[in-house]
Amino acid sequence: MTDEARLSAGLTRRPTVHDVAREAGVSLATVDRVLNDRPGVRKATAKRVGDAMAKLGYERDMAAANLSKRRQYRLAFILAAGTNSFMHMLRDAVSGTASFTSVDRVELETILVPPFDGQALAEALDALNPDQVDGIAMVATDSPEVRDAISRLVARGVHVLTLVSDAPTSRRAKFVGIDNVVAGRTAAGILGRCCSAPGKIAIVMGSSLLRDHVERRLGFETVIAREYPHLTCLPPVEGRDDADTVARLLSAQLQADPDITGIYSLGAGNRGVARALKSCAGRKRISAVVHELTPSARSALIDGTFDAVINQDAGHEVRSAVRILKSLIDGRPTFDAQEKISIDIFMRDNLP
C-alpha cells in the first residue's frame, strides 16, 4: 500500500486486524477465523475481509500468527556420517542452533547417512514422514536416485534445501553454500602465486559424486590452465574424505613424482595431506591450499605446512537453512543478501 493510499484510508501507520475488521464491518473474531482458515465464515464475508486487507495493504505478522497458533517448525538436517571434520562442525552447528531456536518453536533433528552413498541417502529421504517433518536441509549426493527421492519428498509436501553440496537439477527449493566454482578459482589464484617455478599440482578430492568437489576442481583447473601455464594439474586422487586413505595415496604420488610443487585438497581428509607433506621433509617445499578451517587445518597453517585454507562458515549455513525453511513453510520471501554464504580465506596471520 502506498503512503497516499494509506492516508486516503485514514491510516498513518501499519494497518492492524482492528482496521481490517472496521473496514470490512465484521468482528475481530471473524477476521481471525478468515486469517487462520477456520470454518464458520460465509464466502461473501470472507471475500469482504479479503477485500479490506487488500485495500488497506494489511500484511500479516507471521511470527505473531505462529505464536497464536502455537506453530511448530519440525526441521531435519541430513548429514554424512564418518570422520569428516567439517561434517562434525555442521553437526555441532545444528546442536548449537537448536539451543536458541527452541524459543521460536523450531525443532531440529540430525540424521546421519553413510558418505558418498546415494542409495542410502535416497532411502533416508523416503523414510521421512511428512506428518513429522516440515522441511529438510541435506548434504546432497548428485545422483539419479537422490534426485528422484527429492522429487517424491517434495510431492509429499516437505520443503527441501541442499546444503554445502548441491543437486541443481532436482526439485530442491534452494541451495545453501558457497559458490564452489569461485572457491576453486580462488584456490588456484593463491596456489599459482605460491608456485612460481614450473611444476605439477596434485589434486585431492573426496569423490566425483559430490557436486561441490566437481565444481571446485572445474574452477581450479580453468584458472591454472589460463593464468599459470607453467603449472600442470595431475589427475585427481579420490581420498573419500578419509585421512588415512588420503595420506597413503598422496604419499605414494609425492614419492613417485619429484616435480610436484603444489597440492590442492578440495575435500576433507586434510590430516592425511599434512602427514603426506611431513613425510617428504627432505625435498623442496611443496605449497598446499586446502578447504575448511578444522582444528587440524588450523594447526597446519600455524606450523607452515599449509599456505592457505578456503573456508565456509558452518554456523552461518545452518542458521541460514533454518531461516529459509521457516520462510518456505510460512510462504514468505527470503532475504537473499542475508543468506549469501561468503568464501573466507585464512592464512597463518589472519586466523580468527
C-alpha positions as CSV (number, residue, x, y, z in Angstrom):
1,M,0.0,0.0,0.0
2,T,1.4,3.4,-0.9
3,D,1.6,6.2,1.6
4,E,-1.0,8.1,-0.4
5,A,-3.5,5.2,-0.3
6,R,-2.8,4.7,3.4
7,L,-3.6,8.4,4.1
8,S,-6.7,8.3,2.0
9,A,-7.9,5.4,4.1
10,G,-7.2,7.4,7.3
11,L,-4.1,5.5,8.3
12,T,-0.7,6.9,9.1
13,R,0.7,3.6,10.4
14,R,0.8,0.0,9.5
15,P,-2.8,-1.4,9.3
16,T,-3.9,-3.9,12.0
17,V,-6.6,-6.5,12.3
18,H,-8.7,-3.9,14.1
19,D,-8.5,-1.7,10.9
20,V,-9.4,-4.7,8.7
21,A,-12.4,-5.5,11.0
22,R,-13.6,-1.9,10.8
23,E,-13.2,-1.7,7.1
24,A,-15.0,-5.0,6.5
25,G,-17.7,-4.3,9.0
26,V,-17.1,-7.5,10.9
27,S,-15.9,-8.6,14.3
28,L,-12.3,-9.3,15.2
29,A,-13.2,-13.0,15.7
30,T,-14.4,-13.2,12.1
31,V,-11.1,-11.7,10.9
32,D,-9.2,-14.2,13.0
33,R,-11.3,-17.1,11.5
34,V,-10.5,-15.9,8.0
35,L,-6.8,-15.4,8.6
36,N,-6.5,-18.9,10.1
37,D,-8.8,-20.6,7.6
38,R,-11.2,-21.7,10.3
39,P,-14.8,-22.8,9.5
40,G,-17.9,-20.8,10.3
41,V,-17.4,-17.8,7.9
42,R,-19.7,-17.3,4.8
43,K,-17.9,-16.9,1.5
44,A,-19.3,-13.4,1.0
45,T,-18.0,-12.4,4.4
46,A,-14.6,-13.9,3.8
47,K,-14.4,-12.1,0.5
48,R,-15.3,-8.8,2.3
49,V,-12.4,-9.4,4.7
50,G,-10.0,-10.2,1.9
51,D,-11.0,-7.1,0.0
52,A,-10.5,-5.0,3.2
53,M,-7.0,-6.5,3.7
54,A,-6.1,-5.7,0.1
55,K,-7.4,-2.2,0.3
56,L,-5.6,-1.4,3.5
57,G,-2.4,-3.2,2.5
58,Y,-2.6,-5.4,5.5
59,E,0.4,-7.7,5.9
60,R,0.2,-10.5,8.4
61,D,2.8,-10.8,11.2
62,M,3.7,-14.4,10.7
63,A,5.7,-14.6,14.0
64,A,2.7,-13.5,16.0
65,A,0.4,-15.7,14.0
66,N,2.5,-18.7,14.6
67,L,2.7,-17.9,18.2
68,S,-1.0,-17.6,18.5
69,K,-1.4,-21.0,16.7
70,R,1.5,-22.5,18.7
71,R,3.0,-23.3,15.3
72,Q,6.0,-25.7,15.4
73,Y,8.6,-26.0,12.7
74,R,10.0,-29.5,12.5
75,L,13.2,-29.5,10.6
76,A,15.8,-32.2,9.9
77,F,19.4,-31.9,8.7
78,I,20.7,-35.0,6.8
79,L,24.5,-35.1,7.1
80,A,27.3,-37.5,6.3
81,A,28.5,-39.9,9.0
82,G,32.1,-40.7,9.4
83,T,35.3,-38.9,10.4
84,N,34.9,-35.8,8.1
85,S,35.8,-32.9,10.5
86,F,33.6,-30.4,8.6
87,M,30.6,-32.7,8.9
88,H,31.2,-32.8,12.6
89,M,31.3,-29.0,12.6
90,L,28.0,-28.9,10.8
91,R,26.5,-31.3,13.4
92,D,27.8,-29.1,16.2
93,A,26.3,-26.1,14.5
94,V,22.9,-27.8,14.3
95,S,23.1,-28.6,18.0
96,G,24.1,-25.1,18.9
97,T,21.4,-23.6,16.7
98,A,18.8,-25.9,18.3
99,S,19.6,-24.4,21.8
100,F,18.2,-21.0,20.9
101,T,15.7,-21.7,18.1
102,S,13.5,-23.7,20.6
103,V,12.1,-20.4,21.9
104,D,10.8,-19.8,18.3
105,R,9.2,-23.3,18.4
106,V,11.7,-24.8,16.0
107,E,12.7,-28.4,16.5
108,L,15.9,-29.6,14.8
109,E,16.9,-33.2,14.2
110,T,20.1,-34.6,12.7
111,I,20.0,-37.7,10.6
112,L,23.3,-39.3,9.6
113,V,23.8,-41.4,6.4
114,P,27.0,-43.1,5.1
115,P,29.1,-40.7,3.0
116,F,29.1,-40.9,-0.8
117,D,26.2,-43.4,-0.7
118,G,23.4,-42.1,-2.9
119,Q,21.2,-45.1,-2.3
120,A,21.4,-44.7,1.5
121,L,20.6,-41.0,1.2
122,A,17.6,-41.8,-1.1
123,E,16.3,-44.3,1.4
124,A,16.7,-41.8,4.3
125,L,14.6,-39.3,2.3
126,D,11.9,-41.9,1.5
127,A,11.8,-42.9,5.2
128,L,10.8,-39.3,6.3
129,N,7.2,-38.9,7.5
130,P,5.6,-35.7,6.2
131,D,3.4,-35.7,9.4
132,Q,6.5,-35.4,11.5
133,V,8.8,-33.2,9.5
134,D,8.1,-29.9,7.6
135,G,11.4,-29.3,5.9
136,I,14.9,-30.7,5.5
137,A,18.4,-29.5,4.6
138,M,20.7,-32.1,3.2
139,V,24.3,-32.5,2.0
140,A,23.4,-33.9,-1.4
141,T,24.9,-36.7,-3.5
142,D,24.2,-35.6,-7.0
143,S,22.9,-39.0,-8.3
144,P,19.7,-40.1,-10.1
145,E,18.3,-42.0,-7.1
146,V,18.7,-38.9,-4.8
147,R,17.1,-36.6,-7.3
148,D,14.1,-39.0,-7.6
149,A,13.8,-39.2,-3.8
150,I,13.8,-35.4,-3.5
151,S,11.0,-35.2,-6.1
152,R,9.0,-37.8,-4.1
153,L,9.5,-35.9,-0.8
154,V,8.6,-32.5,-2.3
155,A,5.4,-34.1,-3.8
156,R,4.5,-35.3,-0.3
157,G,4.7,-31.7,1.0
158,V,8.1,-31.4,2.6
159,H,10.3,-28.4,1.7
160,V,13.9,-29.4,0.7
161,L,17.1,-27.5,0.7
162,T,20.6,-28.7,-0.4
163,L,23.4,-27.8,2.0
164,V,27.2,-27.4,1.1
165,S,26.8,-29.7,-1.9
166,D,24.0,-29.2,-4.4
167,A,21.8,-31.2,-6.7
168,P,20.8,-28.4,-9.0
169,T,18.6,-30.4,-11.4
170,S,16.4,-31.8,-8.6
171,R,13.2,-30.2,-7.2
172,R,15.0,-28.8,-4.1
173,A,13.9,-25.2,-3.3
174,K,17.2,-23.6,-2.7
175,F,20.9,-24.3,-2.2
176,V,22.7,-23.0,0.9
177,G,26.5,-22.9,0.5
178,I,29.4,-21.1,-1.2
179,D,29.9,-20.7,-4.9
180,N,32.2,-23.7,-5.3
181,V,33.4,-22.8,-8.8
182,V,34.6,-19.5,-7.4
183,A,36.1,-21.3,-4.4
184,G,38.2,-23.4,-6.8
185,R,39.2,-20.4,-8.8
186,T,40.3,-18.6,-5.6
187,A,42.4,-21.6,-4.6
188,A,44.1,-21.6,-8.0
189,G,45.0,-17.9,-7.7
190,I,46.6,-18.5,-4.3
191,L,48.5,-21.6,-5.3
192,G,49.5,-20.2,-8.7
193,R,51.2,-17.3,-6.9
194,C,52.9,-19.7,-4.4
195,C,54.3,-21.9,-7.1
196,S,56.4,-19.6,-9.3
197,A,58.6,-22.3,-10.8
198,P,57.4,-24.8,-13.4
199,G,56.0,-27.9,-11.8
200,K,52.9,-30.1,-11.2
201,I,49.9,-29.7,-9.0
202,A,48.5,-32.7,-7.1
203,I,44.7,-32.6,-6.6
204,V,43.0,-34.5,-3.8
205,M,39.2,-34.8,-3.9
206,G,36.7,-36.8,-1.8
207,S,34.5,-38.1,-4.6
208,S,33.4,-37.2,-8.1
209,L,29.8,-37.9,-6.9
210,L,29.8,-34.7,-4.9
211,R,28.8,-31.6,-6.8
212,D,30.9,-29.2,-4.7
213,H,34.1,-31.2,-5.3
214,V,33.5,-31.4,-9.1
215,E,32.8,-27.6,-9.2
216,R,35.9,-26.7,-7.2
217,R,38.0,-28.8,-9.5
218,L,36.5,-27.2,-12.5
219,G,37.2,-23.7,-11.2
220,F,40.7,-24.6,-10.1
221,E,41.8,-26.2,-13.3
222,T,40.3,-23.5,-15.5
223,V,42.3,-20.8,-13.8
224,I,45.5,-22.8,-13.7
225,A,45.4,-23.5,-17.4
226,R,44.6,-19.9,-18.3
227,E,46.8,-17.9,-15.9
228,Y,49.5,-20.3,-14.8
229,P,50.7,-22.2,-17.9
230,H,53.9,-23.2,-16.1
231,L,51.9,-25.5,-13.8
232,T,50.3,-28.8,-14.8
233,C,47.3,-30.3,-13.0
234,L,47.7,-34.0,-12.3
235,P,44.6,-36.3,-12.4
236,P,42.9,-36.1,-9.0
237,V,43.2,-38.8,-6.4
238,E,39.9,-39.7,-4.6
239,G,40.6,-40.0,-0.9
240,R,36.9,-40.5,0.1
241,D,37.4,-37.7,2.7
242,D,39.3,-40.2,4.9
243,A,42.6,-39.0,6.4
244,D,44.4,-42.4,6.2
245,T,43.4,-43.0,2.6
246,V,44.5,-39.5,1.6
247,A,47.8,-39.9,3.4
248,R,48.5,-43.3,1.7
249,L,47.5,-42.1,-1.9
250,L,49.1,-38.7,-1.7
251,S,52.4,-40.0,-0.1
252,A,52.7,-42.5,-3.0
253,Q,52.1,-39.8,-5.6
254,L,54.7,-37.5,-4.0
255,Q,57.3,-40.2,-3.8
256,A,56.7,-41.2,-7.5
257,D,56.8,-37.6,-8.9
258,P,59.5,-35.2,-7.8
259,D,58.1,-32.4,-10.0
260,I,55.1,-31.9,-7.7
261,T,55.4,-28.3,-6.4
262,G,51.8,-27.8,-5.1
263,I,48.8,-29.6,-3.6
264,Y,45.2,-28.6,-3.8
265,S,42.9,-30.6,-1.5
266,L,39.3,-29.7,-2.3
267,G,37.6,-32.1,0.1
268,A,38.2,-33.4,3.6
269,G,40.9,-35.7,5.0
270,N,43.4,-32.8,5.4
271,R,45.1,-34.5,8.3
272,G,46.2,-37.0,5.7
273,V,47.5,-34.2,3.5
274,A,49.6,-32.8,6.4
275,R,51.0,-36.3,7.1
276,A,52.0,-36.8,3.5
277,L,53.7,-33.4,3.3
278,K,55.6,-34.1,6.5
279,S,56.8,-37.4,5.2
280,C,58.6,-35.5,2.4
281,A,60.6,-33.2,4.6
282,G,63.8,-33.8,2.7
283,R,62.7,-32.4,-0.6
284,K,61.9,-28.8,-1.8
285,R,59.0,-27.3,0.0
286,I,55.5,-28.1,-1.5
287,S,52.8,-25.4,-1.3
288,A,49.4,-26.5,-0.2
289,V,45.9,-25.0,-0.2
290,V,43.0,-26.9,1.4
291,H,39.4,-26.4,2.4
292,E,37.7,-25.8,5.7
293,L,39.3,-24.4,8.9
294,T,39.1,-27.5,11.0
295,P,41.4,-27.8,14.1
296,S,43.9,-29.9,12.2
297,A,44.0,-27.4,9.3
298,R,44.5,-24.6,11.7
299,S,47.5,-26.4,13.3
300,A,49.0,-27.0,9.8
301,L,48.6,-23.3,9.0
302,I,50.3,-22.3,12.2
303,D,53.3,-24.6,11.6
304,G,53.6,-23.7,8.0
305,T,52.6,-27.0,6.4
306,F,49.6,-25.3,4.7
307,D,49.7,-22.0,2.9
308,A,46.0,-21.1,3.0
309,V,42.6,-22.5,3.9
310,I,39.4,-21.8,1.9
311,N,36.6,-21.8,4.4
312,Q,32.8,-21.6,4.7
313,D,31.0,-20.8,7.9
314,A,29.2,-23.9,9.1
315,G,27.2,-22.0,11.7
316,H,26.0,-19.4,9.1
317,E,25.0,-22.2,6.8
318,V,22.9,-24.0,9.4
319,R,21.2,-20.8,10.6
320,S,20.6,-19.7,7.0
321,A,19.0,-23.1,6.3
322,V,16.7,-22.7,9.3
323,R,15.6,-19.2,8.3
324,I,14.9,-20.2,4.6
325,L,13.0,-23.3,5.6
326,K,10.8,-21.3,8.0
327,S,10.1,-18.8,5.2
328,L,9.2,-21.5,2.8
329,I,6.9,-23.1,5.3
330,D,5.2,-19.8,6.0
331,G,5.0,-18.8,2.3
332,R,7.2,-15.8,2.8
333,P,10.1,-14.5,0.7
334,T,13.7,-14.9,1.8
335,F,16.2,-12.2,2.2
336,D,18.8,-13.5,-0.2
337,A,21.5,-11.0,0.8
338,Q,21.4,-12.2,4.4
339,E,21.6,-15.8,3.3
340,K,24.6,-15.5,0.9
341,I,27.5,-17.6,2.2
342,S,30.8,-15.9,1.8
343,I,34.1,-17.6,0.9
344,D,36.7,-17.0,3.6
345,I,40.5,-17.1,3.0
346,F,42.6,-17.9,6.1
347,M,46.4,-17.8,6.3
348,R,48.6,-18.0,9.4
349,D,48.5,-14.3,10.0
350,N,44.7,-13.8,10.0
351,L,43.4,-16.8,11.9
352,P,40.3,-16.0,14.0
